[in-house]
Structure formats: structure tokens, C-alpha cells
Amino acid sequence: MNVEATQEALLGWAGEGWRDLPWRRTRDPWAVLVSELMLQQTQVSRVVPKWTSFLELWPTPASCAAAPVADIVRAWAGLGYNRRALNLHRCALAILSRHQGSVPSGLPELLALPGIGPYTARAVMAFAFDVDVGVLDTNAARVLARVAGRPLGRREAQALADSFVPAGGGWVWNQAMLDLGATVCTARMPACAGCPASAVCAWRGAGGGDPDPAVGSAGVSGRQSTFEGSDRQGRGRLLDALRSGPVAASALAAACGWPDQGSRAALVAAGLVREGFAVSVDGHLVLA
């Protein structure tokens, strides 16, 4: 695998027509961390206005930590995967208590924060602190597997991602990799003819057919379970109802969208209480 040729090809393409995203205009670690948590499994178009309004309300970890959890959960409306809102608030509290209100730059310290995994930790390192580490989300992992021409194990994928980062180019390289996977080397119908990495891509060189080496490769997302009718859907509906106000115990099933499944709705409500989203007060469920 020709690392130098891959670097030259991708860096030559970087910045030419890639997406103008607001978090690319800042190196503020808190703003970067907020963007990364919001972007997990959520479309960019939905994140942009939410990211801007969130930072207007809570521009620092300290301001976020001081806010009630309920306010953070309300602000998260429309982004889905609401547990991330809870994790972000817990992150802010941890940053305040452990790091004097400043987002840390080291991998161990970032990984020790609530809800922060290997991808998010390295994204903060690269995009806020310009550290030369490979950021491996599903888009970057797909590019790497196809360039390598075979599925990759988790350690191998991360090692390969790190090896491709040019010295001093952690920010621009990873932004280019993420954009390449999101807009060109897509999961379905990749635009190989216009891909800057086509000349160094082993999968493209082999004809680009089945099997796709990205399928089953480490870091590449697989198909999600059906959302329609799931507990996740009912949970999301109940949280949306709670954002507007208390929900009576007798109305939980209707709020979940399951008017005839009271016991199922009660279990979902109990889960929200257990996780810290809500509390039970006088026969009503309310945001914590």
C-alpha cells in the first residue's frame, strides 16, 4: 500500500468543494466535542442549526454543567439518540470537576469522560488540538478497507488510519477522509470515477465488485434493527412528550404510541428514570 501516493492524492483534493461546515471554522475543544456527539448517527443537515443554538446557550463546559439535565434534553429535540444529551451533560460535569473546566487533549483523559469512545476522543484530538491521530468513523473505515482491498480488524484499521496521517496534518487529513467517505466513497453507489484515491484503491483496481471489503470491516456500520414499532421509537415519543411537560402515569402508553400496551410503556418509562432522564413526581413522569 503506497502511503505517500495516497496522501498526495487526498491532500490534493482536500478543501476543493468539500462541505462548508460551521465546526470546521473553530478549534474550540468544547465546540468540537459538542459537534462530534451530535453528529453520531445524525444527518449533518439536522446538526448544523442545533449545534449553533446549543453553543449560544452553553458556550463552555461550565455553563452546560450548570444547566438542568432537562434543559439539555429539551435542546436535543430532533437529533435522536437522546442518551447522547445525557452523556454530554455528564461530560461537562466531569470536565469541570477533573480538568478545571477545560476539555483535555490526551487520549486517556478523553476516553475517561462519560460517553466518549475511541472515535470521539480522537476526533477531539485531531480537530481541536491538531494531533496526528487517525479518526476512524464509519466513513473513514469504509475508505480504508476499500483502499486496502480487504476487511480490516479493529486494531489493524486504527493502526492503518494512524499511519496515513501526514506529519502536522492531523486536522486537514481527517477532515478529508471523513468527507471522502461521506460524499464520494459512499456505502451504496460510490463515485469511483471521480474519487481522488481511485488510482491507489485496491478494490477499485480489482474492478470494484462484490465482495465489497468494507462490508464487515471494523468500524463500518452495519444495518440497524427496525425502528418502526420498536421500544426505541416509543422511548423517543415519550421523551418528546416530556419535553412539553409532565406525563401522567395513565397517559404513558398513549405518549409512547401504544395505547393498548400499558405494561410495555411502563417499562420504557422505568428505563428513562433509571438512566437519569426523568423522575416520577405525584403520579407523573417529568424530565429530571
N, C-alpha and C positions, 0 to 999 in steps of 0.2 A: 504494500500500500504506500503510495507516494504522498507523504505528508506535505512536503513543500509545494508540490503541484496543486494539492487540494487547497492549501492555504492561499496560494496565489489566485486560484480561480474564484474562491469565495470572497476574498477580500477585495478583489477587483469588482465584484458585483455588489458588495455591501454599500448600502446607502443610496443605490441607484433605484429609485422607485419603491423602496420598502415603505412600510406603513409609518405614517406620522402619528406616533402615539405619545400622549402627554407625559407619561412616566419616563420616556426617553429624554426628556428635557430637564431631568433633575438627577442629582446624585444623592439627594437626601435619603439616608438609610430608612427612616420611618416611612416615607412616601413610597419607596421601593418595596418595602416589606408589605405594606397595605396593598399595593398593586398585585404583588405575587399571590397573596392569599385570595384576593378577589378573582384573579384570572384562573384559578384552579377549576377546570371543568365548566367554565362560564365563558360565553362568547365575548370577544373584545368590545363589540358594539354596545353591549349591556354594561360593561365595566366602566367605560370612559366617563359617563356622567356621574355614576355612583362614586368613583374614585375622587373626582373633583369635589363633589359635595361633602363627602366624608372628611376630606382633609381640610375643608373650610371649617367644619365643626370641631375636628380633633386633629390639629396640625402636628401634635407631638405625642409620644407615648404617655407623658404625664397627663395630658388633657384627656386622652382616651381612658386611662386608668381611673380618672376621677369621675367619669361618667357612669351612670347606672347601666347595668347589663341590658336592661330593657331598651334604652335609647340606642345602643349599638345594634341590637336585634331589629329594631324598627328601621334603622337606616339601611340595613342589609336587604330589605324587601326588594324582590326582583332578581336577586343574584343567585338564589338557590343554595343548596348545601349549607344550611344555616349554622351547622356546627362550626364553620369557619369563623362566624361572627363571634361566637363564644371564645374560640381559640385566640382570636385577635385581641379581645379584651384581656384574656389571661396572659397573653404575651406582653401586653402593655404593663400589666401589674408586675410581671417578672422582670421586665427591663428596668422598671422603676426601683424595684427592691434589690436587684442583683447588680445592676450596671449604672446606677445613678441617673437613670433616665435616658441613656444613650444606647442605641442599638449596637450590640457588639459586632466585631468584624471577623472573629475567629470561628472556625468550623465547630469545634466542641461546644463553645458557648452558644452559638446559634442553634445547634441541634438540641441543646438542653432546654430551649424555650418551648412552652406548650404548643403543640400542633405544628411544629416546624420539622419537616423531614429533609432528606438529603437534597432534593431538588431546590426547595425554597431557601435552604441555608446557602447553597452555592450560588443561587441567583442573587441573593443579597450581597454576597462577597464580590461577585463579578460586576453587578450593575450599580452598586453603591460605593464599593471600595476598589473597583478595577483590579481585583485579584485574578491571577491567571489560573482559573479552575474551569473545567468543563461543566456547563449547565445542561443537565440531561432530563428534559421533559419528553413527552411522547413524540413531539415533532422532531426534536434533535435526535432522539433514539432511532426514529424511523430512517432519518438521513444516514446515520452511521451504519446501520445494519445493511442498507442498500449499497452504500459505498463499499463496505467490506464484502458484500455478496453472500452473507450468511447470517443466521441468527446469532446473537451475542448473549453471553451470560451477563449477570448484573455487574460483577467486578470487572470483567473484560470491557463491557460497554463504558463504564466510568473511566477506566484507565485509558481507553481509546479517546474518549471525549477530552480528557485532560491533555493527552499527547498532541492533539491537534491545535490547541490554543497557542498562538504565537506569543512570544515574549513581549509583555507590555500591551497585549491586545485583548485582554480578557473581556472588556466591555463590548467592543465592536464585533469580535469574533462570535460571541454567544448571541448577540442580537441578530447577526446574520444567519446563524444556524437555526434559530427559532423561527425567523421569518421564512427561510428557505423551506422548512418543513411545513409551515402553516399555509404558504401561498403557492409553492411550486411542487415540492416533493410530498404531495398530499397522500392520504391513505387510499383514496379512490381517484382514479384517472390522473396520476401525476403528469405534470407538463415536462416530460423528459427532454423534448426537443429544445426547450428554452432554458434548461437548467444549467447553471454555471458549473456544476460538478459532473455533468454528463460524461466528460472525457476521462474522468478518474473513477467513475462509478462502476464497480464490478457487476452489479445487477444489470445495469444498462448495457454494459459490454456483452453480457450473455443473452441479450435480447429482451430483457425486462418482463419476462413472462412468469408464469407460475412454476415453482412456488415463490412467492414474494418473501425474501429473507426477513422483512420487517415483521411478518406475522409470527407471533410467539417470541420475538426478541425482547430482551429485558428493557423495561421502561416504556414499551409501546402498548398503549391501551387496547384492551380487547373490547368485545361487545358488552354493554351494560345490561343488567337484568331489566325486564319490562317495568316501566314506570307506572303505566296506566293501571289503576286498581291496587297498587302496592301500598304497603304501610308507609313508604316514603312519601307517596302522594298525599295520603291522609294526614300525615305529620306536617307536611308543608301547608296544607289547607288550614289545619288547626293553628299553626303559628301565624298565618296571615290573619286569621280571625282575632287572635290575641293581640296583634299589633293595633287593632282598632279598639280593644277594650276587653274587660273580663268576659269569660265564657262560663255560663252556669254548667254545673255537672250534668244537668238534664239535657243540655244542648251540645255536649261534646260530640255525639255521634253525627248530628247534623253538620256541625262545623267541619268534621273530617270528610263529609260527603258520603257517610254510611249510615243513613237514618235508621236502619234496622240492625245495626251491629254495635250495640252499646258496649258490650264487653271488649270488643276489639278496640274501640275508641278509648275506653278507659285504660287499656294497656299502653296505647300510644301516649296518652296524657301522663301516665305514670312515668314513662320514659323521659318526657320533657322535664318533669320535676326532678327526676333522678340525675339528669345531666346538668341541671342548673339553669335551664331556660325559663322555667315557670315555678310558681308556688301556688298552693291551694289556700284560699282565704274565704272563710264563711260560705263554703259550698260553691265557690267559683274558682276557676283557674285564671291566674293573671301572670303576666310577664314578670320575671324576677327583677 
